[in-house]
Amino acid sequence: MPSRADARSRNNAAMGAATRKAKKTSTAVAGTPVERLFAVLNLAAKMGMISAADIVYLLDLPRPTAHRMIATLEELQFLQKMPVKGKYAVAPKLVGLATSILGSTIVYAPIQALLTAVAQKTGETCGLALMSSGEVEYIASVMGQSPLTLQFQAGQKAPLHCTSSGQVFLAALPPDELARFMASGPWEPLTPKTITEPKVLQERLRKVKNQGYAANESEYIVGVVGAAVAIQNTDGQVVAALTISAPKSRRTLEEVVAMVPTLTTYADRIRRAIQPR
């Protein structure tokens, strides 16, 4: 029968292995206190149990900082003391929070299903974009089925002035907000076709507003054509954009523009999915 010493030896070996594994994937943490707290939680999730010494060694933080962060997370009930001296593990409150976050992703299910339908109907990559901190940010996307297609990931950002989705957002801005944006021009050209002059962009935005969609050919990425339509809330405010992109070698701009009615139909369905009456 194994002795207590043997059991302790196995436990110490297991914890040592976990520490070495975490060390391989960790880096020194800089930045704000919030970033450091999340780094500690991430470390606890990887190792199972952590101590102040682990934080000092693996995250390269001062010992007083390590103790202070453990105390804060314990007070918030995100970490709890373990029977092993000086060790802490993820607490039930944090596990419950993680469960709630996973459950909240169900709101993306209808959006993803509708984006998939757009991609299937058009054969091209489509995405849902928001305007965030003066940029376009894609929060969901589905790739087209063709071997020659485009790919962009959720969280990817792009400029406002030279993307079809960005021009949809700009065309919907109140005059004073649009004037402030125009004052930030002229802009650096990303391609030979990038609009750089505020007066030229102003004219483009008038066209976007009148026709109800934006179209783009090689203004952001050479060889890429795209189009976007607005998604409005119940108050008529533009809250998102549904966009489609294709390589110019396979689709002309006219062919992509011909898909705008499909985009408009699904933009309305997405609006109803995220804001049911």
Backbone bond lengths (Angstrom), bond angles and torsions (degrees), N, CA, C in turn:
res aa  C-N    CA-C-N  psi(-1)  N-CA   C-N-CA  omega(-1)  CA-C   N-CA-C  phi
1 M - - - 1.469 - - 1.532 108.86 -
2 P 1.342 118.43 131.62 1.472 120.57 -177.31 1.525 111.20 -61.69
3 S 1.298 117.15 141.31 1.463 122.09 178.67 1.514 110.51 -83.54
4 R 1.348 115.61 166.71 1.469 119.39 176.77 1.528 110.78 -62.32
5 A 1.317 115.68 -34.68 1.464 119.36 178.93 1.519 110.80 -63.71
6 D 1.348 115.79 -39.94 1.457 119.51 177.43 1.514 111.13 -62.81
7 A 1.353 116.14 -42.41 1.469 120.40 -179.73 1.512 110.75 -63.41
8 R 1.363 115.55 -42.90 1.466 118.67 178.69 1.516 110.60 -63.03
9 S 1.324 115.84 -39.15 1.456 119.84 179.74 1.512 111.70 -62.76
10 R 1.343 115.90 -41.98 1.465 119.38 178.51 1.518 111.22 -65.62
11 N 1.352 116.29 -41.46 1.472 120.11 178.51 1.523 111.31 -61.78
12 N 1.337 115.62 -44.21 1.466 119.51 179.82 1.524 110.87 -63.95
13 A 1.338 116.21 -39.31 1.462 119.82 179.00 1.516 110.97 -64.61
14 A 1.353 116.20 -40.44 1.465 120.23 -179.81 1.516 110.73 -65.35
15 M 1.349 115.36 -43.40 1.465 118.60 179.79 1.525 110.71 -67.05
16 G 1.321 117.02 -35.54 1.451 119.87 177.23 1.512 111.94 -64.50
17 A 1.334 116.09 -39.85 1.471 120.35 177.81 1.516 110.81 -64.64
18 A 1.345 116.46 -41.40 1.461 120.11 179.05 1.524 110.61 -63.74
19 T 1.353 115.84 -39.04 1.463 119.37 179.02 1.517 111.45 -64.75
20 R 1.352 116.04 -43.83 1.466 119.31 179.44 1.518 111.37 -64.10
21 K 1.350 116.73 -39.03 1.466 120.42 178.88 1.521 110.90 -64.86
22 A 1.337 116.78 -42.89 1.465 120.49 179.40 1.519 110.79 -65.81
23 K 1.348 117.04 -35.92 1.455 120.65 -179.63 1.522 111.05 -61.88
24 K 1.341 116.21 -35.83 1.458 120.37 -179.41 1.511 111.91 -64.83
25 T 1.338 117.97 -31.27 1.462 121.69 -174.10 1.516 113.32 -105.93
26 S 1.328 118.02 3.63 1.459 120.27 -177.72 1.519 110.31 -105.65
27 T 1.318 114.97 158.83 1.455 121.10 176.64 1.513 108.37 -137.62
28 A 1.315 115.94 166.07 1.454 119.79 176.77 1.522 109.63 -60.48
29 V 1.328 115.68 139.58 1.461 120.69 -175.75 1.518 109.30 -102.87
30 A 1.301 115.78 124.90 1.455 121.06 173.32 1.513 107.51 -121.36
31 G 1.323 116.73 176.84 1.457 118.62 175.82 1.506 112.63 107.19
32 T 1.321 115.39 -155.19 1.452 122.45 -172.54 1.524 111.19 -79.22
33 P 1.337 117.83 162.76 1.468 120.52 174.76 1.525 112.88 -57.57
34 V 1.333 116.21 -35.27 1.467 119.28 179.24 1.530 110.29 -63.79
35 E 1.326 116.80 -43.56 1.465 120.42 178.32 1.525 110.94 -61.27
36 R 1.319 116.69 -37.33 1.462 120.09 179.24 1.524 111.25 -68.96
37 L 1.326 116.64 -38.96 1.466 119.73 178.28 1.527 110.95 -62.77
38 F 1.330 115.86 -42.96 1.467 118.90 178.62 1.527 110.41 -65.28
39 A 1.324 117.27 -34.31 1.465 120.12 177.86 1.526 110.37 -64.34
40 V 1.325 116.64 -38.98 1.465 120.45 178.10 1.526 110.55 -65.68
41 L 1.332 117.06 -43.65 1.467 120.45 178.31 1.526 110.78 -62.88
42 N 1.320 116.35 -40.80 1.462 120.54 178.02 1.529 110.71 -62.62
43 L 1.323 116.31 -38.91 1.464 121.06 178.17 1.524 110.59 -65.31
44 A 1.327 116.94 -42.68 1.469 120.77 178.57 1.527 110.94 -62.40
45 A 1.341 115.93 -38.99 1.464 119.64 179.02 1.524 111.27 -65.21
46 K 1.342 117.73 -36.74 1.459 121.48 -178.60 1.529 111.90 -74.46
47 M 1.341 116.80 -40.21 1.462 120.67 -171.43 1.524 113.67 -92.56
48 G 1.330 116.82 -21.96 1.466 119.31 -175.12 1.509 111.27 91.56
49 M 1.328 117.48 -53.79 1.468 122.67 175.12 1.525 108.25 -135.84
50 I 1.326 115.87 144.62 1.463 120.31 178.17 1.524 109.81 -135.89
51 S 1.319 114.53 161.85 1.463 122.10 174.13 1.513 108.56 -129.03
52 A 1.323 115.62 172.15 1.465 119.58 176.46 1.527 110.04 -60.62
53 A 1.335 116.50 -35.95 1.466 120.08 179.33 1.529 111.23 -64.02
54 D 1.346 116.33 -37.46 1.468 119.54 177.12 1.525 110.83 -61.50
55 I 1.323 116.23 -42.68 1.463 120.80 -178.88 1.529 110.58 -64.20
56 V 1.335 115.35 -42.75 1.472 120.06 178.74 1.526 110.50 -61.84
57 Y 1.328 115.72 -45.75 1.470 120.81 -174.87 1.526 112.65 -75.05
58 L 1.333 116.52 -44.58 1.459 120.30 -172.28 1.527 113.56 -87.23
59 L 1.321 117.01 -30.59 1.470 119.84 -178.31 1.527 112.27 -105.93
60 D 1.342 115.68 -3.09 1.468 120.70 176.25 1.528 111.30 58.27
61 L 1.342 114.82 47.76 1.460 120.59 179.06 1.528 109.77 -113.69
62 P 1.331 118.14 153.60 1.464 120.71 178.18 1.535 110.73 -62.34
63 R 1.323 116.27 147.97 1.467 120.45 -178.60 1.535 112.36 -58.99
64 P 1.356 119.20 -43.97 1.481 117.68 178.14 1.535 111.98 -59.33
65 T 1.342 116.50 -37.94 1.470 120.11 178.07 1.525 110.82 -63.85
66 A 1.327 116.38 -42.33 1.461 120.82 179.68 1.522 111.09 -60.30
67 H 1.327 116.89 -47.49 1.466 120.28 179.15 1.525 111.53 -63.47
68 R 1.337 116.18 -40.05 1.465 119.91 -179.52 1.532 110.84 -64.15
69 M 1.332 117.77 -41.22 1.464 120.20 -179.24 1.520 111.54 -69.42
70 I 1.327 117.48 -38.23 1.463 119.87 176.18 1.518 110.26 -62.22
71 A 1.328 116.58 -43.16 1.465 120.30 179.68 1.528 110.96 -62.76
72 T 1.338 116.61 -41.15 1.465 120.53 179.06 1.521 111.35 -63.89
73 L 1.330 116.69 -46.04 1.463 120.64 -178.14 1.525 111.74 -69.10
74 E 1.323 116.16 -32.00 1.476 119.39 175.87 1.533 109.84 -69.18
75 E 1.326 116.39 -40.68 1.469 120.26 178.31 1.529 111.33 -63.60
76 L 1.327 116.27 -35.87 1.470 120.96 177.47 1.529 112.67 -78.50
77 Q 1.330 116.08 -3.54 1.471 123.31 -179.49 1.522 112.47 65.69
78 F 1.333 115.75 30.39 1.456 120.87 174.28 1.535 110.93 -94.46
79 L 1.343 116.88 -25.17 1.457 122.59 172.59 1.523 108.37 -122.87
80 Q 1.328 116.01 152.37 1.461 120.40 176.79 1.531 109.72 -136.44
81 K 1.359 115.25 150.26 1.458 120.65 178.50 1.520 110.22 -67.56
82 M 1.322 114.63 145.17 1.455 121.26 177.98 1.527 109.48 -111.79
83 P 1.338 117.63 162.66 1.469 119.92 179.61 1.524 113.52 -60.09
84 V 1.341 116.29 -27.93 1.465 119.51 176.98 1.524 109.02 -71.03
85 K 1.303 117.75 127.70 1.460 121.85 -173.55 1.526 112.16 -56.85
86 G 1.339 115.33 127.86 1.459 121.26 175.29 1.513 114.90 78.13
87 K 1.343 117.82 5.15 1.459 120.94 -176.94 1.526 111.12 -104.36
88 Y 1.327 114.87 146.95 1.465 122.41 179.69 1.533 108.96 -132.09
89 A 1.325 115.25 150.48 1.462 120.87 178.84 1.522 109.22 -135.12
90 V 1.336 115.50 167.02 1.462 121.36 178.07 1.526 109.47 -60.11
91 A 1.336 116.58 131.84 1.462 122.12 -177.01 1.530 111.34 -89.91
92 P 1.339 117.77 160.47 1.475 120.98 -178.86 1.530 113.77 -56.13
93 K 1.332 117.59 -32.55 1.463 119.38 -179.73 1.523 110.96 -62.05
94 L 1.337 116.97 -40.33 1.461 120.43 179.76 1.530 110.66 -71.83
95 V 1.318 116.77 -36.55 1.469 120.06 175.98 1.534 109.68 -61.50
96 G 1.346 115.94 -41.73 1.471 119.91 177.69 1.517 111.81 -62.86
97 L 1.336 115.85 -39.01 1.466 119.75 178.22 1.525 110.47 -64.00
98 A 1.322 116.72 -43.33 1.470 120.41 178.44 1.525 111.20 -61.28
99 T 1.325 115.64 -40.33 1.469 119.96 178.20 1.517 111.00 -62.87
100 S 1.334 116.43 -41.83 1.468 120.59 179.44 1.525 110.99 -64.38
101 I 1.338 116.31 -39.56 1.467 120.15 178.88 1.520 110.23 -63.15
102 L 1.336 116.27 -44.64 1.461 119.65 178.55 1.521 110.89 -61.84
103 G 1.332 115.72 -39.34 1.463 119.21 178.92 1.515 112.50 -66.16
104 S 1.330 116.62 -32.62 1.458 119.70 -177.71 1.518 112.33 -69.91
105 T 1.336 117.47 -18.46 1.460 119.10 179.97 1.518 112.24 -67.35
106 I 1.341 117.39 -8.73 1.460 120.18 178.22 1.521 110.85 -62.13
107 V 1.357 117.48 -23.80 1.468 119.49 179.67 1.523 111.09 -65.19
108 Y 1.347 117.13 -22.56 1.456 119.73 179.71 1.526 112.65 -80.37
109 A 1.340 116.87 -16.20 1.463 119.92 -174.70 1.527 112.75 -58.02
110 P 1.353 119.72 -50.88 1.463 118.14 179.20 1.524 113.02 -66.19
111 I 1.333 117.61 -33.88 1.467 120.62 178.22 1.521 109.69 -64.17
112 Q 1.340 116.01 -46.28 1.461 119.63 -179.06 1.527 111.09 -64.12
113 A 1.333 116.41 -37.76 1.465 119.83 178.51 1.527 110.93 -64.05
114 L 1.324 116.92 -40.41 1.468 120.53 -179.80 1.528 111.03 -70.70
115 L 1.329 117.48 -38.95 1.464 119.87 176.41 1.532 110.58 -63.77
116 T 1.310 115.92 -38.57 1.462 119.82 177.54 1.524 110.68 -61.95
117 A 1.337 115.61 -39.90 1.469 119.48 178.66 1.525 111.17 -63.96
118 V 1.333 117.49 -40.37 1.467 121.12 177.73 1.530 110.12 -62.69
119 A 1.327 115.98 -45.58 1.469 120.11 -179.62 1.526 111.31 -62.05
120 Q 1.321 116.32 -37.39 1.466 119.91 179.89 1.525 111.43 -70.41
121 K 1.327 116.16 -39.70 1.463 119.75 -178.41 1.530 111.96 -70.69
122 T 1.313 116.18 -36.89 1.470 119.96 -175.51 1.527 112.77 -97.01
123 G 1.321 116.62 -23.59 1.454 120.64 -174.83 1.513 113.83 77.68
124 E 1.365 116.71 7.73 1.460 120.78 -175.16 1.530 111.50 -120.75
125 T 1.322 114.61 164.52 1.458 120.92 178.20 1.521 110.45 -72.15
126 C 1.315 116.02 132.53 1.471 119.92 178.58 1.524 108.86 -129.31
127 G 1.321 115.90 159.18 1.455 119.76 -177.75 1.511 112.16 -152.87
128 L 1.312 114.86 161.50 1.459 122.42 175.57 1.516 107.66 -110.90
129 A 1.335 116.30 126.15 1.462 120.45 -173.96 1.522 111.13 -123.74
130 L 1.323 115.21 149.64 1.463 123.29 173.08 1.524 108.54 -119.15
131 M 1.332 115.86 162.18 1.462 119.88 170.54 1.521 106.96 -97.25
132 S 1.326 116.23 120.18 1.460 121.09 -174.52 1.517 109.87 -136.71
133 S 1.326 116.20 120.08 1.474 122.05 176.14 1.527 112.33 52.16
134 G 1.324 116.06 44.33 1.455 120.43 176.34 1.507 114.78 75.54
135 E 1.341 117.48 17.82 1.455 121.68 177.94 1.527 109.61 -138.08
136 V 1.326 115.45 168.32 1.451 121.21 169.52 1.522 107.28 -89.12
137 E 1.325 116.72 133.01 1.465 120.47 175.85 1.519 108.90 -126.95
138 Y 1.326 116.00 123.62 1.465 121.47 179.65 1.525 109.22 -85.43
139 I 1.331 116.55 126.54 1.463 119.63 -177.24 1.520 112.50 -106.57
140 A 1.322 117.59 -12.54 1.464 120.98 177.04 1.518 108.25 -160.04
141 S 1.328 116.82 149.06 1.461 119.94 179.29 1.528 109.73 -156.34
142 V 1.329 114.43 157.61 1.468 121.74 174.35 1.525 107.04 -136.45
143 M 1.317 116.49 131.22 1.460 120.73 -178.42 1.518 111.37 -79.41
144 G 1.317 115.17 149.24 1.449 120.53 173.60 1.520 111.07 -68.85
145 Q 1.319 116.36 164.82 1.465 120.83 -174.26 1.527 113.73 -90.13
146 S 1.310 117.55 -9.11 1.456 119.98 -179.20 1.530 110.62 -70.73
147 P 1.352 117.30 146.40 1.473 119.46 175.66 1.527 112.28 -58.71
148 L 1.328 116.02 -31.15 1.465 120.68 177.96 1.519 107.97 -102.27
149 T 1.310 116.28 93.48 1.456 120.37 -175.93 1.516 109.52 -139.35
150 L 1.318 116.02 177.82 1.456 122.02 -179.84 1.521 109.72 -108.25
151 Q 1.309 115.29 154.46 1.451 120.16 179.91 1.520 109.98 -136.46
152 F 1.320 116.26 130.40 1.458 120.24 169.76 1.518 108.23 -142.23
153 Q 1.335 115.54 148.53 1.450 121.46 -172.02 1.521 111.48 -99.99
154 A 1.337 114.89 153.80 1.458 119.61 172.23 1.526 108.88 -59.05
155 G 1.321 116.10 136.29 1.461 121.06 -176.71 1.512 113.23 96.69
156 Q 1.319 116.80 -13.32 1.471 119.95 177.76 1.519 110.20 -67.75
157 K 1.320 116.54 141.54 1.466 121.01 -178.07 1.520 110.57 -118.49
158 A 1.327 115.01 156.62 1.465 120.98 -179.24 1.526 108.44 -149.96
159 P 1.339 117.59 160.63 1.465 120.34 -179.97 1.530 112.17 -69.30
160 L 1.306 115.82 159.00 1.468 121.30 178.59 1.517 112.32 -79.62
161 H 1.343 117.07 -41.73 1.467 119.82 -166.58 1.519 114.11 -73.89
162 C 1.347 117.95 -19.69 1.465 118.87 -172.77 1.525 113.83 -123.87
163 T 1.329 117.21 19.27 1.463 121.79 175.34 1.525 109.06 -122.48
164 S 1.318 116.68 150.57 1.464 119.61 -179.29 1.517 111.05 -64.01
165 S 1.328 118.27 -41.34 1.462 120.20 178.29 1.523 111.00 -65.94
166 G 1.344 116.60 -40.33 1.459 119.26 178.36 1.517 112.45 -62.88
167 Q 1.327 117.30 -38.68 1.463 120.40 179.38 1.528 111.87 -69.42
168 V 1.352 116.59 -29.39 1.465 119.71 173.25 1.524 110.04 -63.52
169 F 1.333 116.86 -43.43 1.466 120.22 178.98 1.525 111.43 -65.92
170 L 1.320 116.78 -44.90 1.460 120.25 -178.42 1.521 111.53 -63.18
171 A 1.332 117.40 -38.94 1.466 120.97 -178.89 1.516 111.75 -64.55
172 A 1.328 116.94 -21.71 1.464 120.80 -178.00 1.524 113.22 -95.76
173 L 1.329 117.74 -2.37 1.469 120.03 -178.63 1.527 111.73 -70.21
174 P 1.331 117.47 146.92 1.460 119.99 170.93 1.529 109.77 -61.00
175 P 1.326 117.96 152.70 1.472 121.02 -175.30 1.525 114.81 -52.90
176 D 1.331 117.55 -40.86 1.474 119.00 -177.91 1.529 111.69 -68.42
177 E 1.336 117.26 -38.17 1.456 120.15 178.49 1.529 110.92 -69.84
178 L 1.331 115.90 -38.63 1.461 119.41 178.16 1.527 110.43 -65.53
179 A 1.325 117.07 -38.37 1.465 120.56 178.70 1.528 111.17 -62.44
180 R 1.337 116.66 -38.23 1.464 119.80 177.95 1.523 111.02 -65.79
181 F 1.337 115.59 -38.34 1.464 117.71 178.18 1.521 110.24 -66.97
182 M 1.330 117.11 -43.43 1.457 120.34 -178.56 1.527 111.17 -61.68
183 A 1.310 116.41 -29.44 1.463 120.31 179.67 1.528 111.98 -67.56
184 S 1.343 116.80 -15.09 1.459 119.89 179.30 1.532 112.04 -82.35
185 G 1.352 116.72 -9.92 1.465 120.56 178.39 1.523 110.99 -84.20
186 P 1.322 117.10 175.06 1.469 128.30 -2.08 1.534 111.93 -70.19
187 W 1.338 115.10 158.13 1.454 121.38 -174.79 1.522 110.99 -108.64
188 E 1.327 114.74 157.56 1.459 120.09 179.03 1.532 109.78 -70.83
189 P 1.320 118.33 137.37 1.467 120.34 178.62 1.534 111.19 -73.79
190 L 1.331 116.17 128.99 1.459 120.84 175.37 1.526 110.78 -89.76
191 T 1.330 115.75 -26.38 1.462 122.59 175.20 1.528 106.96 -142.44
192 P 1.328 118.30 170.89 1.474 119.51 176.91 1.534 112.79 -61.43
193 K 1.339 117.95 -19.20 1.461 120.95 -177.53 1.527 113.75 -101.19
194 T 1.325 117.84 2.05 1.459 120.43 179.17 1.519 111.50 -62.94
195 I 1.319 116.54 131.30 1.472 120.60 173.02 1.526 107.51 -73.98
196 T 1.309 115.73 122.97 1.463 119.81 -178.26 1.521 113.25 -113.58
197 E 1.343 117.60 -22.19 1.458 121.02 -175.56 1.533 111.57 -95.25
198 P 1.338 118.21 130.69 1.458 121.59 -179.65 1.530 113.69 -54.44
199 K 1.351 118.42 -39.34 1.468 120.06 -178.59 1.526 111.60 -64.28
200 V 1.315 116.05 -38.78 1.469 120.44 178.93 1.524 110.24 -68.34
201 L 1.331 116.17 -41.74 1.463 119.29 178.35 1.519 110.96 -65.66
202 Q 1.339 116.79 -38.23 1.463 120.69 178.60 1.528 110.08 -58.21
203 E 1.317 117.02 -42.70 1.459 120.81 179.03 1.528 111.03 -66.39
204 R 1.319 117.12 -39.30 1.459 120.61 177.24 1.526 110.46 -62.21
205 L 1.313 117.77 -41.93 1.463 121.26 -177.57 1.525 111.61 -67.05
206 R 1.339 116.92 -32.64 1.471 119.40 174.73 1.525 109.67 -62.27
207 K 1.316 115.50 -42.04 1.461 120.27 178.98 1.523 110.77 -64.12
208 V 1.325 116.87 -43.17 1.467 121.54 179.09 1.527 110.44 -59.81
209 K 1.326 115.03 -43.32 1.460 119.24 -178.56 1.529 110.98 -65.63
210 N 1.307 117.05 -40.45 1.473 120.78 -178.24 1.523 112.56 -70.17
211 Q 1.340 117.08 -40.86 1.462 119.10 -174.47 1.530 113.66 -89.82
212 G 1.340 116.34 -15.27 1.468 119.72 176.06 1.516 115.15 85.32
213 Y 1.296 118.59 11.80 1.465 121.79 176.13 1.518 108.90 -159.13
214 A 1.332 115.35 163.97 1.465 121.23 174.99 1.520 108.47 -117.77
215 A 1.332 116.45 142.52 1.463 122.17 177.24 1.522 108.44 -127.29
216 N 1.316 115.69 149.43 1.456 119.68 -171.08 1.527 109.90 -146.30
217 E 1.315 115.74 134.88 1.459 120.06 176.50 1.519 110.19 -131.30
218 S 1.320 116.20 106.78 1.474 122.98 174.62 1.523 113.75 59.85
219 E 1.320 118.48 24.97 1.462 120.00 178.90 1.527 112.24 -83.01
220 Y 1.336 116.22 -28.59 1.468 121.05 179.51 1.519 110.86 -106.42
221 I 1.338 116.27 -45.84 1.460 122.06 178.29 1.526 107.89 -130.44
222 V 1.298 116.78 128.53 1.468 120.59 179.92 1.527 109.91 -61.52
223 G 1.339 115.35 132.15 1.451 119.51 177.29 1.502 115.30 85.91
224 V 1.328 117.46 11.10 1.474 121.28 179.40 1.524 109.24 -120.16
225 V 1.332 116.16 130.96 1.460 121.39 174.55 1.525 108.09 -113.89
226 G 1.326 115.88 150.08 1.453 118.94 -178.00 1.509 112.72 -159.71
227 A 1.314 114.56 169.50 1.463 121.71 176.88 1.522 108.07 -149.55
228 A 1.317 115.64 158.13 1.466 120.23 -179.67 1.518 109.97 -149.97
229 V 1.326 115.27 149.26 1.464 121.71 174.26 1.522 108.25 -128.25
230 A 1.320 115.64 158.07 1.464 121.02 -176.94 1.521 111.20 -84.09
231 I 1.326 115.13 150.48 1.460 123.10 168.97 1.523 106.45 -115.45
232 Q 1.312 116.26 120.81 1.459 121.22 -175.61 1.526 111.15 -105.61
233 N 1.346 114.80 153.86 1.456 118.40 172.85 1.525 109.46 -87.36
234 T 1.323 116.74 -175.03 1.463 120.30 -176.27 1.521 112.62 -66.63
235 D 1.343 116.69 -17.32 1.467 120.75 177.96 1.526 111.96 -91.99
236 G 1.327 116.89 3.27 1.456 120.16 179.51 1.508 114.71 83.54
237 Q 1.332 118.03 8.07 1.460 121.02 178.90 1.529 109.65 -85.82
238 V 1.332 116.40 141.30 1.455 121.00 177.78 1.522 108.61 -77.39
239 V 1.326 116.55 117.12 1.460 121.28 -177.04 1.532 112.43 -111.56
240 A 1.324 116.84 -15.71 1.460 120.53 -179.22 1.522 109.04 -160.21
241 A 1.308 115.75 172.07 1.464 121.37 176.89 1.518 109.04 -135.56
242 L 1.316 115.61 138.26 1.461 121.77 173.62 1.518 106.99 -100.70
243 T 1.316 116.42 124.32 1.457 120.10 -171.47 1.521 111.33 -127.29
244 I 1.316 115.60 153.90 1.463 122.01 177.22 1.512 108.21 -134.16
245 S 1.340 116.59 141.54 1.465 121.18 -177.83 1.515 109.70 -137.84
246 A 1.341 115.91 148.27 1.458 120.82 -179.70 1.522 109.60 -151.74
247 P 1.319 117.47 153.10 1.471 119.75 174.48 1.527 110.38 -71.72
248 K 1.319 115.84 136.27 1.466 120.75 -178.48 1.528 111.72 -63.54
249 S 1.303 117.25 -22.81 1.464 120.57 179.10 1.531 111.69 -67.36
250 R 1.336 116.71 -17.08 1.462 119.66 -178.83 1.521 113.01 -118.52
251 R 1.321 117.52 -24.62 1.465 121.71 -179.24 1.518 110.45 -131.17
252 T 1.322 116.52 137.40 1.458 119.90 171.09 1.515 108.93 -85.09
253 L 1.320 115.59 164.24 1.455 119.05 177.00 1.526 110.62 -61.92
254 E 1.320 116.57 -37.27 1.466 120.62 179.81 1.535 110.78 -62.76
255 E 1.324 116.71 -38.66 1.470 120.15 178.40 1.525 111.25 -65.81
256 V 1.316 116.47 -38.98 1.462 119.81 178.36 1.526 110.57 -68.34
257 V 1.323 116.94 -41.55 1.468 120.45 178.16 1.527 110.52 -62.02
258 A 1.329 117.29 -32.83 1.464 120.70 177.96 1.527 111.93 -64.69
259 M 1.324 117.38 -15.41 1.464 121.26 178.62 1.525 112.51 -89.42
260 V 1.325 117.18 -3.88 1.463 121.07 -177.49 1.527 112.66 -57.63
261 P 1.341 120.60 -41.77 1.474 118.75 177.16 1.533 112.95 -56.83
262 T 1.321 116.90 -38.11 1.469 120.01 176.30 1.527 110.15 -64.16
263 L 1.340 116.51 -43.05 1.469 120.18 177.40 1.520 110.99 -60.09
264 T 1.326 116.77 -42.94 1.464 121.20 -178.42 1.525 111.08 -62.79
265 T 1.327 116.15 -42.45 1.468 120.53 178.84 1.522 110.89 -61.17
266 Y 1.321 116.25 -46.02 1.463 119.16 -177.29 1.528 112.23 -77.45
267 A 1.311 117.38 -25.42 1.468 119.34 173.95 1.519 110.04 -62.52
268 D 1.341 116.80 -39.31 1.458 120.18 178.24 1.530 111.02 -67.99
269 R 1.332 116.69 -36.65 1.466 119.85 178.26 1.528 110.97 -67.67
270 I 1.324 116.40 -38.63 1.468 119.54 176.93 1.525 109.79 -65.18
271 R 1.347 116.12 -41.24 1.474 119.10 177.86 1.521 110.45 -57.13
272 R 1.321 116.99 -44.22 1.470 120.20 -179.18 1.520 111.75 -69.67
273 A 1.335 116.64 -28.16 1.460 119.75 179.50 1.520 112.20 -73.18
274 I 1.346 116.15 -37.18 1.471 119.12 -177.99 1.514 113.04 -92.08
275 Q 1.347 117.03 -17.77 1.460 120.88 179.07 1.523 110.20 -138.54
276 P 1.346 116.50 68.43 1.462 117.69 179.21 1.506 110.78 -64.21
277 R 1.305 116.42 144.02 1.469 120.08 -179.76 1.518 110.75 -75.46
